[in-house]
């Protein structure tokens, strides 16, 4: 939940359905919202419409009057192609208004419910774009791709995905000690197959054993596609070899 002050009045943005008050009423299609209605934005948050008006038709082009809405975070045109998000603009009364999304997105440390669901899907091997569309209930692939790539770069999402992966690793009996010992054994045995070494190297990236303080840390999580059967078989072969 976030709050923004406008003319001394605090306005709330609910970031997750779990935060909503009892008997909370909102419109799932924000384009149908009227003044003072609460609506579901395209980024999965809930926000109130504080202004609802129409622009005067342009005489030269004879355009029809176009509706727009204002919230505590910005001003948006109402159309089928338009998107409503809850990113705070520097100027909430102008279209565009200079977004401050990057800092807000990366500064936040705690994941909300939709981000946790997104992390779960990604850890299960679901494509990041599809995972975003499933978690945030959007049907726009381009919008989902843009948002998913940003989320995957944040530290809280990297950490959340790793947390979802840990039970799978434990079930396979994989930990840092196992991986380090395996790499040592393979390094000392030149006759071992390269595929087994690749399996260990992938696990090194996932566990972040190597170069924890560098910019490469966590890169494997961004590209992680879930544990495929062949990957698990390769690890199990190594485990049998070590017994």
The 8 nearest C-alpha neighbors of each residue, nearest first, counted from 0:
[[1, 13, 14, 12, 2, 11, 18, 15],
 [0, 2, 12, 11, 13, 3, 14, 10],
 [3, 1, 11, 10, 12, 9, 4, 0],
 [4, 2, 10, 9, 71, 11, 5, 1],
 [3, 5, 9, 8, 7, 10, 6, 2],
 [6, 4, 8, 7, 9, 3, 71, 10],
 [7, 5, 8, 4, 9, 3, 10, 71],
 [6, 8, 5, 4, 9, 3, 10, 2],
 [9, 7, 5, 4, 6, 10, 3, 2],
 [10, 8, 4, 3, 2, 5, 7, 11],
 [11, 9, 3, 2, 4, 8, 71, 12],
 [12, 10, 2, 1, 13, 3, 9, 0],
 [11, 13, 1, 46, 0, 45, 2, 14],
 [14, 12, 0, 45, 44, 15, 18, 11],
 [13, 15, 44, 0, 12, 45, 111, 43],
 [14, 16, 17, 18, 13, 112, 44, 111],
 [15, 17, 18, 19, 14, 13, 112, 44],
 [18, 16, 15, 19, 112, 20, 14, 13],
 [19, 17, 16, 15, 13, 20, 0, 14],
 [18, 20, 16, 17, 23, 21, 13, 15],
 [21, 19, 23, 22, 18, 17, 16, 24],
 [20, 22, 23, 19, 24, 18, 17, 16],
 [23, 21, 24, 20, 19, 25, 16, 18],
 [22, 24, 21, 20, 19, 25, 37, 16],
 [25, 23, 22, 37, 26, 36, 38, 21],
 [26, 24, 37, 38, 27, 23, 36, 39],
 [25, 27, 38, 28, 29, 39, 37, 32],
 [26, 28, 39, 29, 38, 25, 40, 31],
 [29, 27, 26, 30, 31, 39, 38, 32],
 [28, 30, 38, 32, 31, 39, 26, 27],
 [31, 29, 28, 32, 77, 78, 79, 33],
 [32, 30, 29, 28, 33, 26, 27, 38],
 [33, 31, 29, 30, 36, 26, 38, 34],
 [32, 34, 36, 35, 51, 31, 48, 68],
 [33, 35, 48, 51, 36, 49, 50, 32],
 [36, 34, 48, 49, 47, 33, 37, 50],
 [37, 35, 33, 48, 34, 47, 32, 38],
 [36, 38, 47, 25, 46, 48, 26, 35],
 [39, 37, 26, 25, 29, 46, 45, 27],
 [38, 40, 45, 27, 44, 29, 26, 43],
 [41, 39, 83, 44, 42, 84, 43, 45],
 [40, 42, 43, 83, 84, 82, 39, 137],
 [41, 43, 84, 40, 44, 135, 85, 83],
 [42, 44, 135, 41, 40, 39, 45, 14],
 [45, 43, 14, 40, 13, 42, 39, 15],
 [46, 44, 39, 13, 38, 12, 40, 14],
 [45, 47, 12, 37, 38, 44, 39, 13],
 [48, 46, 37, 36, 35, 49, 38, 70],
 [47, 49, 35, 70, 34, 36, 50, 69],
 [50, 48, 70, 35, 69, 34, 47, 51],
 [51, 49, 69, 68, 48, 34, 52, 70],
 [52, 50, 68, 34, 67, 69, 33, 49],
 [51, 53, 67, 66, 68, 50, 54, 65],
 [54, 52, 66, 65, 67, 64, 55, 51],
 [53, 55, 65, 64, 66, 56, 52, 67],
 [54, 56, 64, 53, 57, 65, 63, 62],
 [57, 55, 64, 62, 63, 58, 54, 61],
 [56, 58, 62, 61, 59, 60, 55, 63],
 [59, 57, 61, 60, 56, 62, 55, 63],
 [60, 58, 57, 61, 62, 56, 63, 55],
 [59, 61, 62, 58, 57, 56, 63, 64],
 [62, 60, 58, 57, 59, 56, 63, 64],
 [63, 61, 56, 60, 57, 64, 58, 59],
 [62, 64, 56, 65, 61, 57, 55, 54],
 [63, 65, 56, 55, 54, 53, 62, 66],
 [66, 64, 53, 54, 63, 67, 77, 55],
 [67, 65, 53, 77, 52, 76, 54, 64],
 [66, 68, 76, 77, 75, 52, 53, 51],
 [69, 67, 51, 50, 75, 74, 52, 76],
 [68, 70, 74, 50, 49, 73, 48, 75],
 [71, 69, 48, 49, 72, 73, 47, 74],
 [70, 72, 73, 3, 10, 91, 69, 5],
 [73, 71, 87, 70, 91, 88, 85, 86],
 [72, 74, 91, 70, 88, 69, 71, 92],
 [73, 75, 69, 94, 92, 68, 91, 93],
 [76, 74, 68, 67, 94, 69, 77, 73],
 [77, 75, 67, 66, 78, 68, 81, 74],
 [78, 76, 67, 66, 30, 81, 75, 68],
 [77, 79, 81, 80, 76, 30, 66, 82],
 [78, 80, 81, 77, 30, 82, 76, 28],
 [79, 81, 78, 82, 77, 76, 139, 83],
 [82, 80, 78, 79, 77, 76, 83, 75],
 [83, 81, 41, 84, 80, 75, 40, 79],
 [82, 84, 40, 41, 75, 81, 85, 42],
 [83, 85, 42, 40, 41, 86, 82, 44],
 [86, 84, 72, 87, 44, 83, 40, 42],
 [85, 87, 100, 84, 72, 88, 98, 99],
 [86, 88, 72, 99, 85, 98, 73, 89],
 [89, 87, 98, 90, 96, 91, 97, 73],
 [88, 90, 97, 96, 91, 98, 87, 99],
 [91, 89, 96, 88, 92, 93, 97, 73],
 [90, 92, 73, 88, 72, 93, 74, 96],
 [91, 93, 90, 74, 73, 94, 69, 96],
 [94, 92, 96, 91, 74, 90, 95, 73],
 [95, 93, 74, 96, 75, 92, 73, 91],
 [96, 94, 97, 93, 98, 74, 88, 73],
 [95, 97, 90, 93, 88, 94, 89, 91],
 [98, 96, 88, 95, 89, 99, 90, 94],
 [99, 97, 88, 100, 96, 87, 86, 89],
 [98, 100, 101, 88, 102, 87, 103, 97],
 [101, 99, 103, 98, 86, 102, 104, 87],
 [100, 102, 104, 103, 99, 105, 98, 106],
 [103, 101, 105, 104, 100, 106, 99, 107],
 [104, 102, 100, 106, 101, 105, 107, 99],
 [103, 105, 101, 102, 100, 106, 107, 153],
 [104, 106, 102, 103, 153, 107, 101, 154],
 [107, 105, 103, 104, 102, 108, 101, 153],
 [106, 108, 105, 104, 109, 103, 110, 155],
 [109, 107, 155, 106, 110, 154, 105, 153],
 [108, 110, 107, 155, 111, 156, 106, 114],
 [111, 109, 114, 115, 155, 108, 112, 156],
 [110, 112, 114, 113, 115, 15, 109, 14],
 [111, 113, 115, 114, 15, 116, 110, 17],
 [114, 112, 116, 115, 134, 111, 117, 135],
 [113, 115, 117, 111, 116, 112, 110, 118],
 [116, 114, 118, 112, 117, 113, 119, 111],
 [115, 117, 113, 119, 114, 118, 134, 112],
 [116, 118, 114, 120, 115, 134, 119, 130],
 [119, 117, 160, 115, 121, 116, 120, 159],
 [118, 120, 116, 122, 117, 121, 163, 115],
 [119, 121, 123, 117, 125, 122, 118, 130],
 [122, 120, 125, 118, 124, 123, 119, 127],
 [123, 121, 119, 124, 120, 225, 160, 164],
 [124, 122, 225, 120, 121, 125, 119, 224],
 [225, 123, 125, 224, 121, 122, 126, 120],
 [126, 124, 121, 120, 123, 130, 127, 129],
 [125, 127, 129, 128, 130, 124, 121, 224],
 [128, 126, 130, 129, 121, 147, 131, 125],
 [129, 127, 144, 131, 130, 143, 126, 147],
 [128, 130, 132, 126, 131, 127, 133, 125],
 [129, 131, 127, 133, 128, 132, 120, 117],
 [132, 130, 134, 128, 133, 129, 135, 143],
 [131, 133, 137, 129, 136, 135, 130, 134],
 [134, 132, 130, 136, 131, 135, 129, 137],
 [133, 135, 131, 117, 132, 113, 136, 116],
 [134, 136, 43, 132, 137, 133, 131, 113],
 [137, 135, 133, 132, 134, 138, 43, 131],
 [136, 138, 132, 135, 139, 41, 133, 143],
 [137, 139, 140, 132, 136, 143, 142, 133],
 [138, 140, 142, 141, 137, 143, 132, 144],
 [141, 139, 143, 142, 144, 138, 128, 132],
 [142, 140, 144, 143, 139, 145, 128, 146],
 [141, 143, 145, 139, 144, 140, 146, 137],
 [144, 142, 140, 146, 141, 145, 128, 131],
 [145, 143, 128, 141, 147, 142, 146, 140],
 [144, 146, 142, 143, 148, 147, 141, 149],
 [145, 147, 149, 143, 148, 144, 150, 142],
 [148, 146, 150, 144, 149, 145, 143, 131],
 [149, 147, 151, 150, 146, 145, 144, 152],
 [150, 148, 146, 152, 147, 151, 145, 153],
 [149, 151, 147, 152, 153, 148, 146, 156],
 [152, 150, 148, 149, 153, 221, 156, 147],
 [151, 153, 150, 149, 154, 148, 221, 157],
 [154, 152, 150, 155, 156, 151, 105, 157],
 [153, 155, 157, 156, 158, 152, 105, 108],
 [154, 156, 158, 157, 153, 108, 159, 110],
 [157, 155, 159, 158, 154, 153, 151, 160],
 [158, 156, 154, 160, 159, 155, 220, 161],
 [157, 159, 155, 161, 156, 160, 154, 162],
 [158, 160, 156, 162, 161, 157, 155, 118],
 [161, 159, 118, 163, 157, 162, 158, 122],
 [162, 160, 164, 158, 163, 159, 165, 157],
 [161, 163, 159, 165, 160, 164, 158, 166],
 [162, 164, 160, 161, 165, 122, 119, 159],
 [165, 163, 161, 162, 167, 166, 122, 160],
 [164, 166, 168, 162, 167, 163, 169, 161],
 [167, 165, 169, 168, 164, 170, 163, 162],
 [168, 166, 170, 165, 169, 164, 171, 163],
 [169, 167, 165, 173, 171, 170, 166, 172],
 [168, 170, 172, 166, 171, 167, 173, 165],
 [169, 171, 167, 168, 172, 166, 173, 165],
 [170, 172, 168, 169, 173, 167, 235, 231],
 [173, 171, 169, 170, 168, 174, 177, 167],
 [172, 174, 168, 171, 169, 177, 178, 175],
 [175, 173, 177, 176, 178, 172, 168, 169],
 [176, 174, 178, 177, 179, 206, 173, 208],
 [175, 177, 179, 178, 174, 180, 173, 181],
 [176, 178, 174, 180, 175, 179, 173, 181],
 [177, 179, 181, 175, 180, 176, 182, 199],
 [180, 178, 182, 176, 181, 177, 175, 183],
 [181, 179, 183, 177, 178, 182, 176, 184],
 [182, 180, 178, 184, 183, 179, 177, 185],
 [181, 183, 185, 179, 184, 180, 186, 178],
 [182, 184, 180, 186, 181, 185, 179, 187],
 [185, 183, 181, 187, 186, 182, 180, 188],
 [184, 186, 188, 182, 187, 183, 181, 191],
 [185, 187, 183, 184, 188, 182, 189, 181],
 [186, 188, 184, 185, 189, 183, 182, 190],
 [189, 187, 185, 190, 186, 191, 184, 183],
 [190, 188, 191, 187, 186, 185, 192, 184],
 [191, 189, 188, 192, 185, 193, 187, 186],
 [190, 192, 189, 188, 185, 193, 195, 196],
 [193, 191, 194, 195, 190, 196, 189, 185],
 [192, 194, 196, 195, 197, 191, 198, 190],
 [195, 193, 197, 196, 192, 198, 233, 191],
 [196, 194, 198, 197, 193, 192, 233, 237],
 [195, 197, 199, 193, 198, 194, 200, 185],
 [198, 196, 200, 194, 195, 199, 201, 193],
 [199, 197, 195, 201, 196, 200, 234, 194],
 [198, 200, 202, 196, 197, 201, 203, 178],
 [201, 199, 203, 197, 202, 198, 196, 204],
 [202, 200, 204, 198, 203, 199, 197, 205],
 [201, 203, 205, 199, 200, 204, 206, 198],
 [202, 204, 200, 206, 201, 205, 208, 207],
 [205, 203, 207, 201, 202, 219, 206, 200],
 [204, 206, 202, 207, 203, 219, 220, 201],
 [205, 207, 203, 208, 204, 202, 175, 174],
 [208, 206, 204, 205, 209, 203, 211, 216],
 [209, 207, 206, 203, 211, 210, 204, 175],
 [208, 210, 207, 211, 203, 204, 216, 206],
 [211, 209, 212, 213, 216, 208, 207, 215],
 [212, 210, 216, 209, 213, 207, 208, 215],
 [213, 211, 210, 216, 214, 215, 209, 207],
 [214, 212, 215, 210, 216, 211, 209, 217],
 [213, 215, 216, 212, 217, 218, 211, 210],
 [216, 214, 213, 218, 217, 210, 211, 212],
 [217, 215, 211, 214, 213, 218, 207, 210],
 [216, 218, 219, 220, 215, 157, 207, 221],
 [219, 217, 221, 220, 215, 216, 222, 204],
 [220, 218, 222, 217, 221, 204, 205, 223],
 [219, 221, 223, 218, 222, 217, 157, 205],
 [222, 220, 218, 219, 223, 151, 217, 157],
 [221, 223, 219, 220, 224, 218, 151, 127],
 [222, 224, 220, 221, 219, 225, 124, 122],
 [225, 223, 124, 222, 226, 125, 121, 122],
 [124, 224, 226, 123, 122, 223, 227, 121],
 [225, 227, 230, 228, 231, 224, 124, 123],
 [226, 228, 230, 229, 225, 231, 224, 124],
 [229, 227, 231, 230, 232, 226, 233, 225],
 [228, 230, 232, 231, 227, 233, 226, 234],
 [231, 229, 233, 227, 232, 228, 226, 234],
 [230, 232, 234, 228, 233, 229, 235, 227],
 [233, 231, 235, 229, 230, 234, 236, 228],
 [234, 232, 236, 230, 231, 235, 195, 229],
 [233, 235, 237, 231, 236, 232, 198, 238],
 [234, 236, 238, 232, 237, 233, 231, 239],
 [237, 235, 233, 239, 234, 238, 232, 240],
 [236, 238, 240, 234, 235, 239, 241, 195],
 [237, 239, 235, 241, 240, 236, 234, 242],
 [240, 238, 236, 242, 241, 237, 235, 234],
 [239, 241, 237, 238, 242, 236, 235, 234],
 [240, 242, 238, 239, 237, 181, 236, 184],
 [241, 239, 240, 238, 237, 236, 235, 181]]
